[in-house]
Amino acid sequence: MKVLINRQPYELDESATLDDAIAMIQAKPPYAAAVNTQFVPRTQYRQHGLRDGDQIEIISPVTGG
């Protein structure tokens, strides 16, 4: 299936989960994840199945002051 991860196209297996998408881009903690603008709790990454066309955002905190 085709998905967007941080606005970049990727090809994942039909059975892919959010955890697989995060592994695909080798995200380093800490980060938060959303699928189609809906936040997904970290405890649900392995269970959250993806669909063709999903838009995934992996967001890292930004510090400053």
C-alpha positions as MATLAB code, in Angstrom:
seq = 'MKVLINRQPYELDESATLDDAIAMIQAKPPYAAAVNTQFVPRTQYRQHGLRDGDQIEIISPVTGG';
ca = [
       0.000    0.000    0.000;
       1.058    3.588   -0.503;
       1.125    6.015    2.434;
       2.601    9.418    3.155;
       4.965    9.699    6.105;
       5.796   13.297    6.930;
       4.540   14.223    3.430;
       6.896   11.757    1.697;
       5.530    8.729   -0.219;
       6.363    5.240    1.044;
       5.301    1.730    0.092;
       4.350   -0.597    2.968;
       2.944   -4.123    3.184;
      -0.852   -4.414    3.247;
      -0.682   -5.623    6.880;
       1.535   -2.715    8.044;
       0.932   -0.953   11.337;
       1.899    2.465   12.598;
       4.855    0.790   14.318;
       6.061   -0.413   10.884;
       5.785    3.105    9.439;
       7.820    4.520   12.313;
      10.475    1.843   11.767;
      10.523    2.649    8.026;
      11.801    6.180    8.685;
      13.973    5.107   11.639;
      12.437    7.715   13.952;
      14.394    8.338   17.144;
      12.460    9.009   20.376;
      10.977   11.155   21.648;
       8.195   11.598   19.111;
       4.429   11.545   18.776;
       2.466   10.061   15.893;
      -0.775   10.904   14.139;
      -2.638    9.143   11.348;
      -4.926   11.301    9.218;
      -4.593   14.125   11.797;
      -5.682   11.852   14.682;
      -3.157   11.389   17.507;
      -2.414    7.714   18.236;
      -1.273    6.810   21.783;
       2.159    5.163   21.906;
       0.604    2.017   23.423;
      -1.444    1.559   20.209;
       1.345    1.830   17.591;
       1.643   -1.963   17.114;
      -2.119   -2.477   16.896;
      -2.960    0.536   14.709;
      -3.382   -0.888   11.204;
      -2.764    1.374    8.231;
      -4.749    1.736    5.010;
      -3.762    2.712    1.510;
      -3.526    6.497    1.278;
      -3.092    7.158    5.013;
      -1.206   10.298    5.951;
       1.148    9.739    8.880;
       2.929   12.453   10.801;
       5.829   11.627   13.122;
       6.447   14.722   15.215;
       9.478   15.394   17.414;
       9.309   17.983   20.190;
      10.995   21.310   19.565;
      12.658   23.146   22.420;
      13.424   26.793   22.607;
      12.751   29.837   24.577;
];
